[in-house]
Amino acid sequence: QVQLVESGGGLVQAGGSLRLSCAASGRTFSSYAMGWFRQAPGKEREFVARISSGGVTLSADSVKGRFTISRDNAKNTVYLQMNSLKPEDTAVYYCAAQYSGLYYIPRAYNYWGQGTLVTVSS
Protein backbone atom coordinates (compact mmCIF):
# COMPACT_ATOMS: atom_id res chain seq x y z
CA GLN A 1 0.00 0.00 0.00
CA VAL A 2 1.26 3.45 -0.95
CA GLN A 3 -0.21 6.74 0.20
CA LEU A 4 0.50 9.87 -1.82
CA VAL A 5 0.13 13.47 -0.69
CA GLU A 6 0.59 16.35 -3.13
CA SER A 7 1.47 19.91 -2.20
CA GLY A 8 2.68 23.09 -3.81
CA GLY A 9 -0.32 24.15 -5.83
CA GLY A 10 -1.65 27.69 -5.84
CA LEU A 11 -2.38 30.78 -7.88
CA VAL A 12 0.30 32.10 -10.21
CA GLN A 13 0.39 34.57 -13.07
CA ALA A 14 1.03 33.44 -16.61
CA GLY A 15 4.75 33.06 -17.20
CA GLY A 16 5.38 32.16 -13.58
CA SER A 17 6.62 28.98 -11.95
CA LEU A 18 5.49 26.49 -9.35
CA ARG A 19 6.99 23.30 -7.97
CA LEU A 20 4.66 20.53 -6.98
CA SER A 21 5.72 17.85 -4.53
CA CYS A 22 4.28 14.42 -3.90
CA ALA A 23 5.30 12.66 -0.71
CA ALA A 24 4.86 8.90 -0.61
CA SER A 25 4.58 6.55 2.30
CA GLY A 26 5.97 3.05 2.27
CA ARG A 27 9.37 1.47 1.93
CA THR A 28 9.01 0.50 -1.72
CA PHE A 29 8.77 3.97 -3.25
CA SER A 30 11.93 3.53 -5.28
CA SER A 31 10.49 0.52 -7.09
CA TYR A 32 7.50 2.43 -8.51
CA ALA A 33 7.25 4.54 -11.58
CA MET A 34 5.67 7.86 -10.65
CA GLY A 35 3.45 10.00 -12.79
CA TRP A 36 1.76 13.37 -12.78
CA PHE A 37 -1.66 13.84 -14.32
CA ARG A 38 -3.99 16.83 -14.43
CA GLN A 39 -7.68 17.39 -14.79
CA ALA A 40 -9.26 20.66 -15.80
CA PRO A 41 -12.96 21.37 -15.14
CA GLY A 42 -15.14 19.47 -17.55
CA LYS A 43 -12.22 17.59 -19.07
CA GLU A 44 -10.77 14.13 -18.72
CA ARG A 45 -7.71 13.44 -16.65
CA GLU A 46 -4.63 13.73 -18.85
CA PHE A 47 -1.04 12.59 -18.63
CA VAL A 48 1.58 15.21 -17.83
CA ALA A 49 4.85 13.43 -17.01
CA ARG A 50 6.28 10.19 -15.70
CA ILE A 51 9.55 9.07 -14.18
CA SER A 52 10.53 5.42 -14.02
CA SER A 53 12.11 3.73 -11.04
CA GLY A 54 15.39 4.12 -12.88
CA GLY A 55 14.92 7.81 -13.52
CA VAL A 56 13.85 7.76 -17.18
CA THR A 57 11.40 10.56 -17.87
CA LEU A 58 8.55 11.06 -20.30
CA SER A 59 6.34 14.09 -20.71
CA ALA A 60 3.36 15.23 -22.71
CA ASP A 61 4.02 17.36 -25.77
CA SER A 62 2.01 20.18 -24.23
CA VAL A 63 4.48 20.59 -21.38
CA LYS A 64 7.80 19.62 -22.97
CA GLY A 65 10.45 22.24 -22.38
CA ARG A 66 8.40 23.80 -19.56
CA PHE A 67 7.76 21.06 -16.98
CA THR A 68 10.35 18.76 -15.42
CA ILE A 69 9.65 15.68 -13.35
CA SER A 70 12.21 14.40 -10.85
CA ARG A 71 12.36 12.14 -7.84
CA ASP A 72 14.32 11.85 -4.62
CA ASN A 73 14.13 8.27 -3.42
CA ALA A 74 15.83 9.13 -0.13
CA LYS A 75 12.92 11.47 0.63
CA ASN A 76 10.21 9.32 -0.96
CA THR A 77 9.20 12.34 -2.99
CA VAL A 78 8.52 13.12 -6.62
CA TYR A 79 8.50 16.67 -7.95
CA LEU A 80 7.04 18.54 -10.89
CA GLN A 81 8.81 21.79 -11.69
CA MET A 82 6.51 23.92 -13.81
CA ASN A 83 7.91 26.94 -15.62
CA SER A 84 6.44 29.35 -18.15
CA LEU A 85 2.97 28.52 -16.94
CA LYS A 86 0.00 29.25 -19.17
CA PRO A 87 -3.68 29.72 -18.33
CA GLU A 88 -4.39 26.40 -20.06
CA ASP A 89 -2.24 24.67 -17.41
CA THR A 90 -4.96 25.43 -14.86
CA ALA A 91 -6.12 22.12 -13.39
CA VAL A 92 -6.04 19.85 -10.42
CA TYR A 93 -2.73 18.02 -10.52
CA TYR A 94 -2.48 14.45 -9.27
CA CYS A 95 0.50 12.25 -8.63
CA ALA A 96 0.23 8.51 -9.07
CA ALA A 97 2.33 5.40 -8.55
CA GLN A 98 2.57 2.57 -11.04
CA TYR A 99 3.98 -0.95 -10.94
CA SER A 100 4.05 -1.19 -14.71
CA GLY A 101 1.91 -0.51 -17.73
CA LEU A 102 1.18 2.16 -20.26
CA TYR A 103 2.51 5.41 -18.89
CA TYR A 104 -0.17 7.72 -20.27
CA ILE A 105 -3.29 5.83 -19.15
CA PRO A 106 -4.69 6.75 -15.72
CA ARG A 107 -6.14 3.28 -15.07
CA ALA A 108 -2.64 1.80 -15.41
CA TYR A 109 -1.65 3.49 -12.15
CA ASN A 110 -2.18 1.73 -8.86
CA TYR A 111 -2.20 4.55 -6.29
CA TRP A 112 -3.31 8.18 -6.44
CA GLY A 113 -3.01 11.28 -4.33
CA GLN A 114 -5.87 13.64 -3.58
CA GLY A 115 -4.69 16.33 -5.97
CA THR A 116 -3.52 19.92 -5.68
CA LEU A 117 -5.05 22.84 -7.54
CA VAL A 118 -2.97 24.99 -9.86
CA THR A 119 -4.55 28.17 -11.17
CA VAL A 120 -2.76 30.27 -13.76
CA SER A 121 -4.14 33.75 -14.32
CA SER A 122 -3.74 35.64 -17.57
One Martini backbone bead per residue (centre of mass of N, CA, C, O) as a GRO file, in nm:
protein
  122
    1GLN     BB    1   0.097   0.036   0.022
    2VAL     BB    2   0.024   0.372  -0.102
    3GLN     BB    3   0.076   0.708  -0.006
    4LEU     BB    4  -0.037   1.028  -0.141
    5VAL     BB    5   0.099   1.375  -0.118
    6GLU     BB    6   0.019   1.681  -0.226
    7SER     BB    7   0.200   1.990  -0.314
    8GLY     BB    8   0.220   2.349  -0.431
    9GLY     BB    9  -0.017   2.481  -0.500
   10GLY     BB   10  -0.178   2.762  -0.689
   11LEU     BB   11  -0.139   3.102  -0.761
   12VAL     BB   12  -0.049   3.220  -1.094
   13GLN     BB   13   0.107   3.378  -1.330
   14ALA     BB   14   0.176   3.414  -1.628
   15GLY     BB   15   0.513   3.280  -1.652
   16GLY     BB   16   0.535   3.124  -1.411
   17SER     BB   17   0.611   2.930  -1.108
   18LEU     BB   18   0.607   2.581  -0.996
   19ARG     BB   19   0.628   2.333  -0.722
   20LEU     BB   20   0.561   2.006  -0.702
   21SER     BB   21   0.467   1.767  -0.451
   22CYS     BB   22   0.521   1.405  -0.361
   23ALA     BB   23   0.441   1.215  -0.089
   24ALA     BB   24   0.551   0.893   0.022
   25SER     BB   25   0.470   0.598   0.139
   26GLY     BB   26   0.684   0.363   0.211
   27ARG     BB   27   0.955   0.129   0.115
   28THR     BB   28   0.883   0.110  -0.226
   29PHE     BB   29   0.918   0.370  -0.397
   30SER     BB   30   1.168   0.304  -0.589
   31SER     BB   31   0.988   0.077  -0.759
   32TYR     BB   32   0.827   0.310  -0.877
   33ALA     BB   33   0.642   0.465  -1.091
   34MET     BB   34   0.591   0.817  -1.163
   35GLY     BB   35   0.307   1.039  -1.189
   36TRP     BB   36   0.151   1.307  -1.377
   37PHE     BB   37  -0.166   1.462  -1.355
   38ARG     BB   38  -0.458   1.625  -1.511
   39GLN     BB   39  -0.766   1.827  -1.427
   40ALA     BB   40  -1.003   1.990  -1.584
   41PRO     BB   41  -1.283   2.137  -1.616
   42GLY     BB   42  -1.467   1.906  -1.807
   43LYS     BB   43  -1.224   1.706  -1.813
   44GLU     BB   44  -0.997   1.484  -1.863
   45ARG     BB   45  -0.757   1.299  -1.759
   46GLU     BB   46  -0.406   1.387  -1.797
   47PHE     BB   47  -0.103   1.354  -1.907
   48VAL     BB   48   0.230   1.478  -1.815
   49ALA     BB   49   0.430   1.281  -1.632
   50ARG     BB   50   0.722   1.054  -1.606
   51ILE     BB   51   0.901   0.829  -1.372
   52SER     BB   52   1.108   0.597  -1.328
   53SER     BB   53   1.289   0.402  -1.120
   54GLY     BB   54   1.553   0.489  -1.309
   55GLY     BB   55   1.482   0.802  -1.430
   56VAL     BB   56   1.297   0.795  -1.664
   57THR     BB   57   1.151   1.030  -1.888
   58LEU     BB   58   0.819   1.167  -1.948
   59SER     BB   59   0.621   1.381  -2.173
   60ALA     BB   60   0.412   1.597  -2.275
   61ASP     BB   61   0.392   1.810  -2.534
   62SER     BB   62   0.255   2.053  -2.372
   63VAL     BB   63   0.529   2.050  -2.153
   64LYS     BB   64   0.766   2.065  -2.312
   65GLY     BB   65   1.023   2.271  -2.175
   66ARG     BB   66   0.858   2.338  -1.883
   67PHE     BB   67   0.849   2.054  -1.755
   68THR     BB   68   0.979   1.873  -1.455
   69ILE     BB   69   1.069   1.556  -1.357
   70SER     BB   70   1.134   1.420  -1.023
   71ARG     BB   71   1.341   1.232  -0.781
   72ASP     BB   72   1.359   1.129  -0.419
   73ASN     BB   73   1.421   0.841  -0.259
   74ALA     BB   74   1.513   0.941   0.027
   75LYS     BB   75   1.218   1.117   0.040
   76ASN     BB   76   0.974   1.004  -0.108
   77THR     BB   77   0.985   1.204  -0.377
   78VAL     BB   78   0.800   1.394  -0.614
   79TYR     BB   79   0.841   1.620  -0.892
   80LEU     BB   80   0.706   1.942  -1.038
   81GLN     BB   81   0.841   2.155  -1.261
   82MET     BB   82   0.690   2.477  -1.340
   83ASN     BB   83   0.716   2.662  -1.633
   84SER     BB   84   0.571   2.885  -1.818
   85LEU     BB   85   0.288   2.943  -1.746
   86LYS     BB   86  -0.051   2.873  -1.838
   87PRO     BB   87  -0.384   2.889  -1.837
   88GLU     BB   88  -0.406   2.584  -1.956
   89ASP     BB   89  -0.275   2.463  -1.675
   90THR     BB   90  -0.531   2.462  -1.538
   91ALA     BB   91  -0.557   2.240  -1.250
   92VAL     BB   92  -0.565   1.930  -1.123
   93TYR     BB   93  -0.299   1.770  -0.955
   94TYR     BB   94  -0.166   1.437  -0.993
   95CYS     BB   95  -0.036   1.169  -0.830
   96ALA     BB   96   0.128   0.850  -0.925
   97ALA     BB   97   0.149   0.492  -0.899
   98GLN     BB   98   0.353   0.233  -1.069
   99TYR     BB   99   0.440  -0.073  -1.170
  100SER     BB  100   0.299  -0.098  -1.463
  101GLY     BB  101   0.261   0.026  -1.792
  102LEU     BB  102   0.097   0.258  -1.933
  103TYR     BB  103   0.186   0.593  -1.889
  104TYR     BB  104  -0.095   0.753  -2.008
  105ILE     BB  105  -0.286   0.572  -1.824
  106PRO     BB  106  -0.464   0.594  -1.543
  107ARG     BB  107  -0.546   0.281  -1.496
  108ALA     BB  108  -0.225   0.199  -1.470
  109TYR     BB  109  -0.257   0.307  -1.185
  110ASN     BB  110  -0.254   0.227  -0.831
  111TYR     BB  111  -0.193   0.521  -0.710
  112TRP     BB  112  -0.339   0.814  -0.538
  113GLY     BB  113  -0.390   1.130  -0.494
  114GLN     BB  114  -0.587   1.424  -0.416
  115GLY     BB  115  -0.463   1.680  -0.504
  116THR     BB  116  -0.367   1.997  -0.673
  117LEU     BB  117  -0.419   2.334  -0.725
  118VAL     BB  118  -0.385   2.506  -1.041
  119THR     BB  119  -0.362   2.863  -1.107
  120VAL     BB  120  -0.369   3.055  -1.412
  121SER     BB  121  -0.322   3.380  -1.484
  122SER     BB  122  -0.359   3.644  -1.739
   0.00000   0.00000   0.00000
